[in-house]
Amino acid sequence: MSSSCQNLIAALKDCLKYSDCVMKDGHRPSDCLKHHFDELPEECQSLRKATFECKRGMLDMRKRFRGNIVGSQFEYTPKAPPTAQESS
């Protein structure tokens, strides 16, 4: 489905998984989104907003004719896990 937000959701999960909030502080990704949102990198904050806009666009009746542009043109490439040399 071209209007699916799955690519954005996968990118948000990947961004959260490798954020300092999860990796260094030991919080769960859901806790980071709810309670430590201001500590997340700018990339994760932007992905969260884009995911919200994409999901909202799927419910918007005006966009049913035009299509949900927010999530359909997003390309997701997973990040490689940080190595021990990069974190020091």
C-alpha positions as CSV (number, residue, x, y, z in Angstrom):
1,M,0.0,0.0,0.0
2,S,1.6,3.3,-1.1
3,S,0.0,5.3,1.7
4,S,1.3,3.1,4.4
5,C,3.4,4.6,7.2
6,Q,5.5,1.4,7.8
7,N,8.7,2.9,6.5
8,L,8.5,5.9,8.8
9,I,7.6,3.6,11.8
10,A,10.6,1.4,11.0
11,A,12.9,4.4,10.8
12,L,11.5,5.8,14.1
13,K,12.1,2.4,15.8
14,D,15.6,2.2,14.5
15,C,16.4,5.8,15.6
16,L,15.1,5.1,19.1
17,K,16.9,1.8,19.4
18,Y,20.3,3.5,18.9
19,S,19.6,6.8,20.8
20,D,21.4,7.7,24.0
21,C,18.2,7.5,25.9
22,V,18.0,3.7,25.2
23,M,21.6,2.8,24.8
24,K,23.3,4.7,27.6
25,D,20.4,5.5,30.0
26,G,18.7,2.1,29.7
27,H,15.2,3.4,29.2
28,R,12.7,1.6,27.1
29,P,12.0,3.2,23.7
30,S,8.3,3.8,24.7
31,D,9.5,5.6,27.8
32,C,11.9,7.8,25.8
33,L,9.0,8.8,23.5
34,K,6.7,9.6,26.4
35,H,8.8,11.0,29.2
36,H,12.3,11.8,27.7
37,F,11.2,13.3,24.3
38,D,13.3,16.4,24.7
39,E,16.5,14.3,25.2
40,L,16.1,12.5,21.9
41,P,18.1,13.5,18.8
42,E,16.6,15.9,16.3
43,E,16.3,13.1,13.8
44,C,14.1,11.0,16.1
45,Q,11.9,14.0,17.0
46,S,11.4,14.7,13.3
47,L,10.6,11.1,12.5
48,R,8.0,11.1,15.3
49,K,6.3,14.2,13.9
50,A,6.4,12.7,10.4
51,T,4.9,9.4,11.6
52,F,2.1,11.3,13.4
53,E,1.4,13.4,10.3
54,C,1.3,10.2,8.1
55,K,-1.1,8.4,10.4
56,R,-3.3,11.5,10.6
57,G,-3.2,11.7,6.8
58,M,-4.5,8.2,6.5
59,L,-7.7,9.2,8.4
60,D,-8.2,12.5,6.6
61,M,-11.0,12.2,4.1
62,R,-9.7,15.0,1.9
63,K,-6.5,13.1,1.2
64,R,-8.3,10.0,0.1
65,F,-8.5,11.4,-3.4
66,R,-5.0,12.9,-3.5
67,G,-3.2,10.2,-1.5
68,N,-1.2,10.4,1.6
69,I,2.0,12.0,0.5
70,V,3.8,12.1,3.9
71,G,4.6,8.4,4.2
72,S,4.5,7.2,0.7
73,Q,7.7,8.8,-0.6
74,F,9.9,8.0,2.4
75,E,12.8,5.7,1.8
76,Y,14.1,3.8,4.8
77,T,17.6,2.4,5.1
78,P,18.4,0.7,8.5
79,K,21.3,2.0,10.4
80,A,24.2,-0.2,11.4
81,P,24.6,-0.7,15.1
82,P,27.3,1.5,16.6
83,T,30.6,-0.2,17.3
84,A,32.6,0.0,20.4
85,Q,35.2,2.3,18.7
86,E,32.5,4.8,17.6
87,S,31.0,5.2,21.1
88,S,34.3,6.1,22.8
